[in-house]
């Protein structure tokens, strides 16, 4: 006899690439990647992307909602910026392999920050225990036991 | 004991797996994920274990 909502599942859901959709998760990811100093648009003004973005020569090249200044980035780079568009923070980075490496690391850090947030929510909601492991290659596994 | 396993690959892929959560718990968790992250790249229910109930039908007969 089926028991509907009480059935117990082995199931999964996977997101290959996460959009940078949540400000607090993105800030946590930036902090984990080593960029805790971020120029952020005042609350309520983010969609106007009012924070100026500077290139390597200190020319203003646009506006964004979140900006990591070039002095906090590897030498030879312009600012790392995030433009809030259609509900997601779109990265604006100088072209080049170094920027791509930085973005890849940031995507991993964003996933880890999102996973940590999910685990914390589950821990609070269900009084669960949480066990977190990180492997040498940066992969992270969190076991939440109910 | 039920378990939710959240994993992130070095490439940033996020996988949330249920091991023994009830369908209701899983549906609640995935609904919240979809609301924030949108539709997933992949998803599957690999196994579903139903709990069987013993239903007793009867009535009390006064004086029986």
N, CA and C atoms of all chains as a GROMACS GRO file, in nm:
protein
  630
    1UNK      N    1   0.085  -0.119   0.000
    1UNK     CA    2   0.000   0.000   0.000
    1UNK      C    3   0.089   0.125   0.000
    2UNK      N    4   0.077   0.211  -0.097
    2UNK     CA    5   0.159   0.331  -0.100
    2UNK      C    6   0.128   0.420   0.020
    3UNK      N    7   0.227   0.491   0.069
    3UNK     CA    8   0.203   0.575   0.185
    3UNK      C    9   0.238   0.720   0.156
    4UNK      N   10   0.236   0.758   0.029
    4UNK     CA   11   0.248   0.898  -0.010
    4UNK      C   12   0.365   0.970   0.052
    5UNK      N   13   0.331   1.074   0.128
    5UNK     CA   14   0.436   1.162   0.181
    5UNK      C   15   0.525   1.094   0.283
    6UNK      N   16   0.485   0.978   0.333
    6UNK     CA   17   0.567   0.909   0.434
    6UNK      C   18   0.666   0.810   0.372
    7UNK      N   19   0.658   0.791   0.241
    7UNK     CA   20   0.755   0.702   0.175
    7UNK      C   21   0.895   0.758   0.194
    8UNK      N   22   0.991   0.668   0.206
    8UNK     CA   23   1.130   0.710   0.226
    8UNK      C   24   1.208   0.694   0.096
    9UNK      N   25   1.286   0.797   0.064
    9UNK     CA   26   1.345   0.805  -0.070
    9UNK      C   27   1.496   0.794  -0.068
   10UNK      N   28   1.547   0.734  -0.175
   10UNK     CA   29   1.685   0.755  -0.214
   10UNK      C   30   1.675   0.837  -0.343
   11UNK      N   31   1.723   0.959  -0.337
   11UNK     CA   32   1.702   1.049  -0.450
   11UNK      C   33   1.811   1.154  -0.451
   12UNK      N   34   1.824   1.220  -0.566
   12UNK     CA   35   1.921   1.330  -0.570
   12UNK      C   36   1.872   1.439  -0.663
   13UNK      N   37   1.931   1.555  -0.642
   13UNK     CA   38   1.905   1.669  -0.729
   13UNK      C   39   2.041   1.737  -0.749
   14UNK      N   40   2.074   1.773  -0.872
   14UNK     CA   41   2.208   1.824  -0.901
   14UNK      C   42   2.202   1.953  -0.983
   15UNK      N   43   2.291   2.045  -0.946
   15UNK     CA   44   2.306   2.170  -1.021
   15UNK      C   45   2.451   2.177  -1.069
   16UNK      N   46   2.468   2.165  -1.200
   16UNK     CA   47   2.604   2.163  -1.254
   16UNK      C   48   2.673   2.298  -1.235
   17UNK      N   49   2.599   2.406  -1.261
   17UNK     CA   50   2.656   2.539  -1.245
   17UNK      C   51   2.556   2.625  -1.168
   18UNK      N   52   2.603   2.686  -1.063
   18UNK     CA   53   2.515   2.773  -0.986
   18UNK      C   54   2.531   2.917  -1.033
   19UNK      N   55   2.418   2.983  -1.056
   19UNK     CA   56   2.425   3.127  -1.080
   19UNK      C   57   2.457   3.194  -0.947
   20UNK      N   58   2.527   3.304  -0.954
   20UNK     CA   59   2.557   3.379  -0.832
   20UNK      C   60   2.431   3.460  -0.796
   21UNK      N   61   2.333   3.390  -0.741
   21UNK     CA   62   2.201   3.452  -0.723
   21UNK      C   63   2.182   3.516  -0.586
   22UNK      N   64   2.261   3.474  -0.488
   22UNK     CA   65   2.237   3.521  -0.351
   22UNK      C   66   2.356   3.603  -0.302
   23UNK      N   67   2.324   3.723  -0.259
   23UNK     CA   68   2.429   3.817  -0.218
   23UNK      C   69   2.511   3.763  -0.101
   24UNK      N   70   2.441   3.711   0.003
   24UNK     CA   71   2.515   3.666   0.121
   24UNK      C   72   2.602   3.545   0.090
   25UNK      N   73   2.554   3.457   0.002
   25UNK     CA   74   2.634   3.340  -0.037
   25UNK      C   75   2.756   3.384  -0.119
   26UNK      N   76   2.734   3.481  -0.208
   26UNK     CA   77   2.845   3.532  -0.289
   26UNK      C   78   2.950   3.600  -0.201
   27UNK      N   79   2.906   3.677  -0.102
   27UNK     CA   80   3.002   3.743  -0.012
   27UNK      C   81   3.079   3.638   0.068
   28UNK      N   82   3.010   3.532   0.111
   28UNK     CA   83   3.079   3.424   0.183
   28UNK      C   84   3.181   3.355   0.093
   29UNK      N   85   3.143   3.335  -0.034
   29UNK     CA   86   3.234   3.271  -0.129
   29UNK      C   87   3.356   3.360  -0.154
   30UNK      N   88   3.333   3.488  -0.169
   30UNK     CA   89   3.445   3.581  -0.189
   30UNK      C   90   3.538   3.580  -0.068
   31UNK      N   91   3.479   3.577   0.052
   31UNK     CA   92   3.561   3.575   0.174
   31UNK      C   93   3.644   3.447   0.179
   32UNK      N   94   3.583   3.333   0.142
   32UNK     CA   95   3.657   3.207   0.144
   32UNK      C   96   3.769   3.208   0.041
   33UNK      N   97   3.744   3.276  -0.071
   33UNK     CA   98   3.847   3.285  -0.175
   33UNK      C   99   3.956   3.386  -0.140
   34UNK      N  100   3.936   3.457  -0.027
   34UNK     CA  101   4.038   3.550   0.018
   34UNK      C  102   4.007   3.695  -0.010
   35UNK      N  103   3.884   3.722  -0.052
   35UNK     CA  104   3.846   3.860  -0.086
   35UNK      C  105   3.733   3.906   0.007
   36UNK      N  106   3.770   3.941   0.127
   36UNK     CA  107   3.668   3.982   0.224
   36UNK      C  108   3.639   4.131   0.219
   37UNK      N  109   3.725   4.207   0.151
   37UNK     CA  110   3.699   4.351   0.137
   37UNK      C  111   3.630   4.375   0.003
   38UNK      N  112   3.502   4.408   0.014
   38UNK     CA  113   3.418   4.425  -0.105
   38UNK      C  114   3.347   4.558  -0.096
   39UNK      N  115   3.352   4.636  -0.204
   39UNK     CA  116   3.271   4.758  -0.212
   39UNK      C  117   3.131   4.716  -0.258
   40UNK      N  118   3.033   4.740  -0.172
   40UNK     CA  119   2.897   4.695  -0.201
   40UNK      C  120   2.803   4.814  -0.216
   41UNK      N  121   2.711   4.804  -0.309
   41UNK     CA  122   2.608   4.907  -0.326
   41UNK      C  123   2.521   4.910  -0.200
   42UNK      N  124   2.479   5.030  -0.158
   42UNK     CA  125   2.389   5.037  -0.042
   42UNK      C  126   2.262   4.957  -0.068
   43UNK      N  127   2.209   4.900   0.040
   43UNK     CA  128   2.086   4.820   0.028
   43UNK      C  129   1.976   4.904  -0.036
   44UNK      N  130   1.910   4.846  -0.134
   44UNK     CA  131   1.802   4.916  -0.204
   44UNK      C  132   1.846   4.981  -0.333
   45UNK      N  133   1.978   4.990  -0.354
   45UNK     CA  134   2.027   5.054  -0.476
   45UNK      C  135   2.098   4.954  -0.568
   46UNK      N  136   2.098   4.829  -0.528
   46UNK     CA  137   2.181   4.732  -0.600
   46UNK      C  138   2.146   4.718  -0.747
   47UNK      N  139   2.016   4.721  -0.777
   47UNK     CA  140   1.979   4.699  -0.918
   47UNK      C  141   2.026   4.812  -1.009
   48UNK      N  142   2.060   4.928  -0.948
   48UNK     CA  143   2.114   5.039  -1.029
   48UNK      C  144   2.263   5.020  -1.055
   49UNK      N  145   2.324   4.920  -0.991
   49UNK     CA  146   2.467   4.892  -1.007
   49UNK      C  147   2.550   5.021  -0.998
   50UNK      N  148   2.546   5.087  -0.880
   50UNK     CA  149   2.604   5.220  -0.871
   50UNK      C  150   2.754   5.226  -0.839
   51UNK      N  151   2.815   5.112  -0.809
   51UNK     CA  152   2.956   5.115  -0.768
   51UNK      C  153   3.044   5.116  -0.893
   52UNK      N  154   3.129   5.218  -0.908
   52UNK     CA  155   3.212   5.225  -1.029
   52UNK      C  156   3.314   5.110  -1.036
   53UNK      N  157   3.333   5.062  -1.158
   53UNK     CA  158   3.430   4.954  -1.182
   53UNK      C  159   3.546   5.012  -1.261
   54UNK      N  160   3.668   4.986  -1.212
   54UNK     CA  161   3.787   5.043  -1.275
   54UNK      C  162   3.869   4.934  -1.344
   55UNK      N  163   3.925   4.970  -1.458
   55UNK     CA  164   4.015   4.874  -1.523
   55UNK      C  165   4.157   4.892  -1.469
   56UNK      N  166   4.251   4.822  -1.528
   56UNK     CA  167   4.389   4.825  -1.479
   56UNK      C  168   4.446   4.967  -1.479
   57UNK      N  169   4.404   5.048  -1.577
   57UNK     CA  170   4.456   5.186  -1.589
   57UNK      C  171   4.373   5.286  -1.510
   58UNK      N  172   4.283   5.235  -1.426
   58UNK     CA  173   4.196   5.316  -1.341
   58UNK      C  174   4.093   5.398  -1.420
   59UNK      N  175   4.058   5.352  -1.536
   59UNK     CA  176   3.947   5.411  -1.610
   59UNK      C  177   3.818   5.344  -1.564
   60UNK      N  178   3.713   5.425  -1.552
   60UNK     CA  179   3.584   5.366  -1.516
   60UNK      C  180   3.528   5.296  -1.640
   61UNK      N  181   3.499   5.169  -1.623
   61UNK     CA  182   3.451   5.092  -1.738
   61UNK      C  183   3.306   5.044  -1.720
   62UNK      N  184   3.247   5.078  -1.609
   62UNK     CA  185   3.108   5.038  -1.587
   62UNK      C  186   3.068   5.054  -1.443
   63UNK      N  187   2.949   5.003  -1.411
   63UNK     CA  188   2.901   5.007  -1.274
   63UNK      C  189   2.858   4.868  -1.231
   64UNK      N  190   2.861   4.843  -1.102
   64UNK     CA  191   2.827   4.709  -1.052
   64UNK      C  192   2.766   4.721  -0.913
   65UNK      N  193   2.716   4.606  -0.865
   65UNK     CA  194   2.658   4.602  -0.729
   65UNK      C  195   2.762   4.564  -0.626
   66UNK      N  196   2.859   4.482  -0.666
   66UNK     CA  197   2.967   4.438  -0.576
   66UNK      C  198   3.099   4.449  -0.652
   67UNK      N  199   3.201   4.502  -0.586
   67UNK     CA  200   3.330   4.518  -0.653
   67UNK      C  201   3.443   4.483  -0.556
   68UNK      N  202   3.532   4.397  -0.603
   68UNK     CA  203   3.659   4.372  -0.532
   68UNK      C  204   3.763   4.456  -0.604
   69UNK      N  205   3.826   4.548  -0.532
   69UNK     CA  206   3.920   4.640  -0.596
   69UNK      C  207   4.049   4.568  -0.636
   70UNK      N  208   4.109   4.620  -0.740
   70UNK     CA  209   4.224   4.552  -0.800
   70UNK      C  210   4.340   4.538  -0.702
   71UNK      N  211   4.349   4.632  -0.602
   71UNK     CA  212   4.461   4.621  -0.508
   71UNK      C  213   4.451   4.496  -0.419
   72UNK      N  214   4.331   4.435  -0.415
   72UNK     CA  215   4.314   4.313  -0.336
   72UNK      C  216   4.323   4.188  -0.424
   73UNK      N  217   4.348   4.208  -0.552
   73UNK     CA  218   4.355   4.097  -0.648
   73UNK      C  219   4.500   4.075  -0.689
   74UNK      N  220   4.528   3.965  -0.758
   74UNK     CA  221   4.665   3.945  -0.808
   74UNK      C  222   4.709   4.064  -0.894
   75UNK      N  223   4.836   4.092  -0.889
   75UNK     CA  224   4.889   4.209  -0.960
   75UNK      C  225   4.858   4.199  -1.110
   76UNK      N  226   4.840   4.317  -1.171
   76UNK     CA  227   4.819   4.321  -1.315
   76UNK      C  228   4.676   4.304  -1.357
   77UNK      N  229   4.583   4.324  -1.264
   77UNK     CA  230   4.443   4.302  -1.293
   77UNK      C  231   4.363   4.430  -1.269
   78UNK      N  232   4.248   4.438  -1.334
   78UNK     CA  233   4.152   4.542  -1.300
   78UNK      C  234   4.063   4.492  -1.188
   79UNK      N  235   3.954   4.568  -1.160
   79UNK     CA  236   3.862   4.526  -1.054
   79UNK      C  237   3.787   4.398  -1.094
   80UNK      N  238   3.746   4.323  -0.992
   80UNK     CA  239   3.655   4.211  -1.011
   80UNK      C  240   3.517   4.259  -0.966
   81UNK      N  241   3.422   4.260  -1.060
   81UNK     CA  242   3.292   4.321  -1.030
   81UNK      C  243   3.179   4.222  -1.057
   82UNK      N  244   3.065   4.250  -0.993
   82UNK     CA  245   2.944   4.169  -1.013
   82UNK      C  246   2.828   4.262  -1.040
   83UNK      N  247   2.772   4.249  -1.159
   83UNK     CA  248   2.661   4.334  -1.203
   83UNK      C  249   2.532   4.259  -1.175
   84UNK      N  250   2.442   4.323  -1.101
   84UNK     CA  251   2.315   4.258  -1.069
   84UNK      C  252   2.219   4.275  -1.188
   85UNK      N  253   2.192   4.163  -1.254
   85UNK     CA  254   2.107   4.163  -1.374
   85UNK      C  255   2.011   4.045  -1.366
   86UNK      N  256   1.882   4.072  -1.380
   86UNK     CA  257   1.781   3.965  -1.380
   86UNK      C  258   1.794   3.872  -1.259
   87UNK      N  259   1.820   3.930  -1.144
   87UNK     CA  260   1.823   3.852  -1.021
   87UNK      C  261   1.950   3.774  -0.995
   88UNK      N  262   2.052   3.795  -1.076
   88UNK     CA  263   2.179   3.725  -1.054
   88UNK      C  264   2.296   3.823  -1.067
   89UNK      N  265   2.402   3.790  -0.994
   89UNK     CA  266   2.523   3.873  -1.000
   89UNK      C  267   2.613   3.818  -1.110
   90UNK      N  268   2.623   3.894  -1.217
   90UNK     CA  269   2.701   3.849  -1.333
   90UNK      C  270   2.844   3.901  -1.318
   91UNK      N  271   2.943   3.811  -1.319
   91UNK     CA  272   3.081   3.857  -1.300
   91UNK      C  273   3.132   3.936  -1.419
   92UNK      N  274   3.203   4.041  -1.386
   92UNK     CA  275   3.267   4.126  -1.487
   92UNK      C  276   3.415   4.122  -1.455
   93UNK      N  277   3.491   4.048  -1.536
   93UNK     CA  278   3.633   4.030  -1.504
   93UNK      C  279   3.716   4.062  -1.627
   94UNK      N  280   3.840   4.102  -1.603
   94UNK     CA  281   3.930   4.123  -1.717
   94UNK      C  282   3.950   3.991  -1.790
   95UNK      N  283   3.972   3.999  -1.921
   95UNK     CA  284   3.995   3.876  -1.996
   95UNK      C  285   4.130   3.817  -1.957
   96UNK      N  286   4.144   3.688  -1.978
   96UNK     CA  287   4.272   3.624  -1.949
   96UNK      C  288   4.256   3.500  -1.865
   97UNK      N  289   4.359   3.416  -1.872
   97UNK     CA  290   4.355   3.287  -1.803
   97UNK      C  291   4.347   3.305  -1.652
   98UNK      N  292   4.413   3.408  -1.600
   98UNK     CA  293   4.414   3.427  -1.455
   98UNK      C  294   4.273   3.457  -1.403
   99UNK      N  295   4.201   3.538  -1.478
   99UNK     CA  296   4.063   3.569  -1.439
   99UNK      C  297   3.975   3.445  -1.444
  100UNK      N  298   3.997   3.361  -1.545
  100UNK     CA  299   3.919   3.238  -1.554
  100UNK      C  300   3.948   3.146  -1.437
  101UNK      N  301   4.074   3.140  -1.397
  101UNK     CA  302   4.109   3.058  -1.279
  101UNK      C  303   4.040   3.112  -1.154
  102UNK      N  304   4.041   3.245  -1.144
  102UNK     CA  305   3.977   3.308  -1.028
  102UNK      C  306   3.827   3.277  -1.026
  103UNK      N  307   3.764   3.283  -1.143
  103UNK     CA  308   3.620   3.254  -1.152
  103UNK      C  309   3.591   3.108  -1.118
  104UNK      N  310   3.676   3.018  -1.166
  104UNK     CA  311   3.657   2.876  -1.135
  104UNK      C  312   3.666   2.854  -0.984
  105UNK      N  313   3.764   2.916  -0.923
  105UNK     CA  314   3.777   2.900  -0.777
  105UNK      C  315   3.655   2.960  -0.707
  106UNK      N  316   3.609   3.073  -0.759
  106UNK     CA  317   3.494   3.138  -0.698
  106UNK      C  318   3.367   3.052  -0.712
  107UNK      N  319   3.354   2.982  -0.824
  107UNK     CA  320   3.238   2.894  -0.842
  107UNK      C  321   3.242   2.780  -0.740
  108UNK      N  322   3.360   2.725  -0.716
  108UNK     CA  323   3.371   2.619  -0.615
  108UNK      C  324   3.338   2.676  -0.477
  109UNK      N  325   3.393   2.793  -0.446
  109UNK     CA  326   3.367   2.854  -0.315
  109UNK      C  327   3.219   2.887  -0.300
  110UNK      N  328   3.155   2.929  -0.410
  110UNK     CA  329   3.012   2.961  -0.402
  110UNK      C  330   2.932   2.833  -0.373
  111UNK      N  331   2.967   2.725  -0.441
  111UNK     CA  332   2.898   2.598  -0.415
  111UNK      C  333   2.917   2.554  -0.271
  112UNK      N  334   3.038   2.570  -0.219
  112UNK     CA  335   3.065   2.530  -0.081
  112UNK      C  336   2.989   2.619   0.016
  113UNK      N  337   2.983   2.747  -0.013
  113UNK     CA  338   2.908   2.838   0.076
  113UNK      C  339   2.759   2.805   0.073
  114UNK      N  340   2.708   2.771  -0.046
  114UNK     CA  341   2.566   2.735  -0.057
  114UNK      C  342   2.539   2.604   0.017
  115UNK      N  343   2.629   2.508   0.003
  115UNK     CA  344   2.613   2.380   0.073
  115UNK      C  345   2.614   2.401   0.224
  116UNK      N  346   2.703   2.486   0.270
  116UNK     CA  347   2.712   2.515   0.414
  116UNK      C  348   2.583   2.579   0.463
  117UNK      N  349   2.529   2.670   0.382
  117UNK     CA  350   2.401   2.735   0.418
  117UNK      C  351   2.288   2.633   0.426
  118UNK      N  352   2.281   2.543   0.327
  118UNK     CA  353   2.176   2.440   0.326
  118UNK      C  354   2.186   2.350   0.449
  119UNK      N  355   2.310   2.311   0.482
  119UNK     CA  356   2.329   2.223   0.597
  119UNK      C  357   2.289   2.294   0.726
  120UNK      N  358   2.322   2.420   0.737
  120UNK     CA  359   2.288   2.495   0.858
  120UNK      C  360   2.136   2.507   0.872
  121UNK      N  361   2.068   2.531   0.760
  121UNK     CA  362   1.921   2.538   0.765
  121UNK      C  363   1.862   2.405   0.811
  122UNK      N  364   1.915   2.295   0.757
  122UNK     CA  365   1.864   2.163   0.794
  122UNK      C  366   1.895   2.133   0.941
  123UNK      N  367   2.013   2.171   0.986
  123UNK     CA  368   2.050   2.147   1.126
  123UNK      C  369   1.952   2.217   1.220
  124UNK      N  370   1.919   2.343   1.188
  124UNK     CA  371   1.827   2.418   1.274
  124UNK      C  372   1.686   2.361   1.268
  125UNK      N  373   1.641   2.330   1.148
  125UNK     CA  374   1.502   2.289   1.130
  125UNK      C  375   1.475   2.153   1.193
  126UNK      N  376   1.568   2.061   1.175
  126UNK     CA  377   1.542   1.924   1.218
  126UNK      C  378   1.628   1.880   1.336
  127UNK      N  379   1.697   1.976   1.400
  127UNK     CA  380   1.788   1.943   1.509
  127UNK      C  381   1.883   1.831   1.466
  128UNK      N  382   1.937   1.844   1.346
  128UNK     CA  383   2.020   1.741   1.286
  128UNK      C  384   2.166   1.759   1.328
  129UNK      N  385   2.245   1.653   1.308
  129UNK     CA  386   2.389   1.665   1.328
  129UNK      C  387   2.455   1.683   1.191
  130UNK      N  388   2.564   1.758   1.189
  130UNK     CA  389   2.629   1.792   1.062
  130UNK      C  390   2.776   1.751   1.068
  131UNK      N  391   2.819   1.678   0.965
  131UNK     CA  392   2.959   1.639   0.955
  131UNK      C  393   3.012   1.687   0.820
  132UNK      N  394   3.119   1.766   0.824
  132UNK     CA  395   3.169   1.830   0.702
  132UNK      C  396   3.310   1.781   0.675
  133UNK      N  397   3.335   1.739   0.551
  133UNK     CA  398   3.471   1.699   0.513
  133UNK      C  399   3.509   1.768   0.382
  134UNK      N  400   3.634   1.806   0.372
  134UNK     CA  401   3.686   1.870   0.251
  134UNK      C  402   3.808   1.791   0.206
  135UNK      N  403   3.808   1.750   0.079
  135UNK     CA  404   3.921   1.673   0.029
  135UNK      C  405   4.030   1.766  -0.024
  136UNK      N  406   4.142   1.707  -0.058
  136UNK     CA  407   4.256   1.789  -0.102
  136UNK      C  408   4.227   1.868  -0.228
  137UNK      N  409   4.142   1.814  -0.314
  137UNK     CA  410   4.113   1.885  -0.439
  137UNK      C  411   4.005   1.992  -0.422
  138UNK      N  412   3.957   2.010  -0.300
  138UNK     CA  413   3.859   2.114  -0.273
  138UNK      C  414   3.716   2.066  -0.269
  139UNK      N  415   3.692   1.942  -0.309
  139UNK     CA  416   3.556   1.887  -0.303
  139UNK      C  417   3.511   1.881  -0.157
  140UNK      N  418   3.384   1.911  -0.136
  140UNK     CA  419   3.332   1.913   0.000
  140UNK      C  420   3.209   1.823   0.011
  141UNK      N  421   3.199   1.750   0.120
  141UNK     CA  422   3.082   1.667   0.146
  141UNK      C  423   3.031   1.700   0.286
  142UNK      N  424   2.901   1.727   0.295
  142UNK     CA  425   2.839   1.753   0.425
  142UNK      C  426   2.731   1.647   0.446
  143UNK      N  427   2.742   1.575   0.556
  143UNK     CA  428   2.639   1.475   0.592
  143UNK      C  429   2.553   1.535   0.703
  144UNK      N  430   2.424   1.545   0.672
  144UNK     CA  431   2.329   1.596   0.770
  144UNK      C  432   2.244   1.478   0.814
  145UNK      N  433   2.254   1.440   0.942
  145UNK     CA  434   2.180   1.322   0.991
  145UNK      C  435   2.064   1.365   1.078
  146UNK      N  436   1.950   1.303   1.052
  146UNK     CA  437   1.828   1.339   1.124
  146UNK      C  438   1.800   1.236   1.233
  147UNK      N  439   1.782   0.589   1.071
  147UNK     CA  440   1.832   0.728   1.066
  147UNK      C  441   1.834   0.775   0.921
  148UNK      N  442   1.781   0.893   0.899
  148UNK     CA  443   1.782   0.951   0.764
  148UNK      C  444   1.902   1.044   0.750
  149UNK      N  445   1.940   1.063   0.625
  149UNK     CA  446   2.059   1.143   0.600
  149UNK      C  447   2.041   1.224   0.472
  150UNK      N  448   2.087   1.346   0.476
  150UNK     CA  449   2.094   1.427   0.355
  150UNK      C  450   2.242   1.455   0.331
  151UNK      N  451   2.288   1.422   0.211
  151UNK     CA  452   2.430   1.438   0.180
  151UNK      C  453   2.442   1.549   0.076
  152UNK      N  454   2.513   1.652   0.113
  152UNK     CA  455   2.532   1.768   0.024
  152UNK      C  456   2.677   1.767  -0.020
  153UNK      N  457   2.700   1.761  -0.150
  153UNK     CA  458   2.839   1.757  -0.197
  153UNK      C  459   2.862   1.863  -0.304
  154UNK      N  460   2.986   1.910  -0.306
  154UNK     CA  461   3.026   2.010  -0.406
  154UNK      C  462   3.156   1.962  -0.469
  155UNK      N  463   3.158   1.954  -0.600
  155UNK     CA  464   3.278   1.909  -0.670
  155UNK      C  465   3.377   2.026  -0.683
  156UNK      N  466   3.502   1.997  -0.718
  156UNK     CA  467   3.598   2.106  -0.740
  156UNK      C  468   3.552   2.203  -0.849
  157UNK      N  469   3.464   2.157  -0.940
  157UNK     CA  470   3.413   2.244  -1.046
  157UNK      C  471   3.292   2.325  -1.000
  158UNK      N  472   3.246   2.301  -0.878
  158UNK     CA  473   3.135   2.378  -0.824
  158UNK      C  474   2.999   2.314  -0.843
  159UNK      N  475   2.996   2.188  -0.892
  159UNK     CA  476   2.866   2.122  -0.906
  159UNK      C  477   2.812   2.086  -0.768
  160UNK      N  478   2.686   2.121  -0.745
  160UNK     CA  479   2.620   2.096  -0.617
  160UNK      C  480   2.523   1.980  -0.632
  161UNK      N  481   2.540   1.878  -0.548
  161UNK     CA  482   2.450   1.763  -0.549
  161UNK      C  483   2.393   1.745  -0.409
  162UNK      N  484   2.262   1.735  -0.400
  162UNK     CA  485   2.196   1.709  -0.273
  162UNK      C  486   2.129   1.574  -0.285
  163UNK      N  487   2.164   1.482  -0.194
  163UNK     CA  488   2.114   1.345  -0.201
  163UNK      C  489   2.036   1.312  -0.074
  164UNK      N  490   1.926   1.243  -0.092
  164UNK     CA  491   1.846   1.195   0.020
  164UNK      C  492   1.874   1.048   0.042
  165UNK      N  493   1.897   1.011   0.166
  165UNK     CA  494   1.908   0.869   0.204
  165UNK      C  495   1.810   0.846   0.318
  166UNK      N  496   1.688   0.813   0.284
  166UNK     CA  497   1.591   0.780   0.387
  166UNK      C  498   1.505   0.894   0.436
  167UNK      N  499   1.514   1.010   0.373
  167UNK     CA  500   1.421   1.116   0.408
  167UNK      C  501   1.281   1.076   0.360
  168UNK      N  502   1.181   1.125   0.429
  168UNK     CA  503   1.046   1.099   0.381
  168UNK      C  504   1.024   1.181   0.254
  169UNK      N  505   0.928   1.138   0.176
  169UNK     CA  506   0.896   1.212   0.054
  169UNK      C  507   0.858   1.356   0.088
  170UNK      N  508   0.786   1.374   0.199
  170UNK     CA  509   0.744   1.508   0.239
  170UNK      C  510   0.865   1.596   0.270
  171UNK      N  511   0.962   1.540   0.344
  171UNK     CA  512   1.084   1.618   0.377
  171UNK      C  513   1.161   1.651   0.250
  172UNK      N  514   1.172   1.554   0.161
  172UNK     CA  515   1.248   1.573   0.036
  172UNK      C  516   1.180   1.677  -0.052
  173UNK      N  517   1.050   1.668  -0.062
  173UNK     CA  518   0.979   1.763  -0.148
  173UNK      C  519   0.990   1.904  -0.092
  174UNK      N  520   0.988   1.916   0.040
  174UNK     CA  521   1.004   2.049   0.100
  174UNK      C  522   1.144   2.105   0.071
  175UNK      N  523   1.245   2.018   0.091
  175UNK     CA  524   1.382   2.064   0.069
  175UNK      C  525   1.406   2.101  -0.076
  176UNK      N  526   1.357   2.020  -0.169
  176UNK     CA  527   1.384   2.048  -0.310
  176UNK      C  528   1.301   2.167  -0.361
  177UNK      N  529   1.184   2.186  -0.303
  177UNK     CA  530   1.103   2.303  -0.343
  177UNK      C  531   1.176   2.432  -0.307
  178UNK      N  532   1.239   2.431  -0.190
  178UNK     CA  533   1.315   2.550  -0.150
  178UNK      C  534   1.435   2.571  -0.240
  179UNK      N  535   1.501   2.461  -0.278
  179UNK     CA  536   1.615   2.472  -0.369
  179UNK      C  537   1.573   2.528  -0.504
  180UNK      N  538   1.463   2.474  -0.557
  180UNK     CA  539   1.416   2.520  -0.688
  180UNK      C  540   1.378   2.668  -0.684
  181UNK      N  541   1.321   2.711  -0.572
  181UNK     CA  542   1.280   2.851  -0.560
  181UNK      C  543   1.399   2.945  -0.569
  182UNK      N  544   1.513   2.900  -0.516
  182UNK     CA  545   1.632   2.986  -0.514
  182UNK      C  546   1.721   2.961  -0.635
  183UNK      N  547   1.740   2.834  -0.671
  183UNK     CA  548   1.840   2.798  -0.773
  183UNK      C  549   1.779   2.770  -0.910
  184UNK      N  550   1.648   2.756  -0.917
  184UNK     CA  551   1.586   2.724  -1.045
  184UNK      C  552   1.581   2.574  -1.068
  185UNK      N  553   1.556   2.536  -1.191
  185UNK     CA  554   1.545   2.394  -1.223
  185UNK      C  555   1.684   2.328  -1.222
  186UNK      N  556   1.693   2.207  -1.167
  186UNK     CA  557   1.824   2.140  -1.160
  186UNK      C  558   1.870   2.089  -1.295
  187UNK      N  559   1.999   2.060  -1.304
  187UNK     CA  560   2.056   2.001  -1.424
  187UNK      C  561   2.015   1.855  -1.436
  188UNK      N  562   2.016   1.785  -1.323
  188UNK     CA  563   1.977   1.644  -1.319
  188UNK      C  564   1.901   1.619  -1.191
  189UNK      N  565   1.815   1.519  -1.195
  189UNK     CA  566   1.745   1.478  -1.073
  189UNK      C  567   1.689   1.338  -1.096
  190UNK      N  568   1.675   1.264  -0.988
  190UNK     CA  569   1.618   1.130  -1.000
  190UNK      C  570   1.574   1.081  -0.863
  191UNK      N  571   1.469   1.001  -0.865
  191UNK     CA  572   1.433   0.922  -0.747
  191UNK      C  573   1.478   0.780  -0.778
  192UNK      N  574   1.578   0.734  -0.706
  192UNK     CA  575   1.640   0.606  -0.737
  192UNK      C  576   1.567   0.490  -0.668
  193UNK      N  577   1.512   0.517  -0.553
  193UNK     CA  578   1.438   0.412  -0.481
  193UNK      C  579   1.337   0.479  -0.389
  194UNK      N  580   1.226   0.409  -0.369
  194UNK     CA  581   1.121   0.462  -0.283
  194UNK      C  582   1.069   0.348  -0.197
  195UNK      N  583   1.085   0.363  -0.068
  195UNK     CA  584   1.044   0.256   0.023
  195UNK      C  585   0.914   0.295   0.091
  196UNK      N  586   0.811   0.216   0.066
  196UNK     CA  587   0.682   0.246   0.125
  196UNK      C  588   0.669   0.179   0.261
  197UNK      N  589   0.606   0.250   0.349
  197UNK     CA  590   0.577   0.194   0.480
  197UNK      C  591   0.437   0.136   0.473
  198UNK      N  592   0.424   0.012   0.512
  198UNK     CA  593   0.293  -0.053   0.505
  198UNK      C  594   0.225  -0.045   0.641
  199UNK      N  595   0.100  -0.015   0.636
  199UNK     CA  596   0.023   0.005   0.758
  199UNK      C  597  -0.076  -0.109   0.775
  200UNK      N  598  -0.098  -0.146   0.897
  200UNK     CA  599  -0.203  -0.243   0.926
  200UNK      C  600  -0.329  -0.165   0.964
  201UNK      N  601  -0.429  -0.176   0.885
  201UNK     CA  602  -0.554  -0.106   0.912
  201UNK      C  603  -0.651  -0.203   0.978
  202UNK      N  604  -0.709  -0.165   1.088
  202UNK     CA  605  -0.805  -0.249   1.160
  202UNK      C  606  -0.941  -0.182   1.153
  203UNK      N  607  -1.032  -0.251   1.096
  203UNK     CA  608  -1.168  -0.198   1.087
  203UNK      C  609  -1.258  -0.274   1.185
  204UNK      N  610  -1.336  -0.208   1.258
  204UNK     CA  611  -1.424  -0.278   1.352
  204UNK      C  612  -1.510  -0.180   1.429
  205UNK      N  613  -1.587  -0.229   1.515
  205UNK     CA  614  -1.669  -0.142   1.598
  205UNK      C  615  -1.694  -0.210   1.732
  206UNK      N  616  -1.718  -0.129   1.827
  206UNK     CA  617  -1.742  -0.181   1.961
  206UNK      C  618  -1.891  -0.211   1.975
  207UNK      N  619  -1.919  -0.330   2.019
  207UNK     CA  620  -2.059  -0.367   2.040
  207UNK      C  621  -2.088  -0.363   2.190
  208UNK      N  622  -2.174  -0.272   2.233
  208UNK     CA  623  -2.204  -0.264   2.375
  208UNK      C  624  -2.256  -0.398   2.426
  209UNK      N  625  -2.200  -0.442   2.534
  209UNK     CA  626  -2.246  -0.565   2.596
  209UNK      C  627  -2.185  -0.690   2.535
  210UNK      N  628  -2.102  -0.670   2.434
  210UNK     CA  629  -2.044  -0.788   2.369
  210UNK      C  630  -1.933  -0.847   2.455
   0.00000   0.00000   0.00000
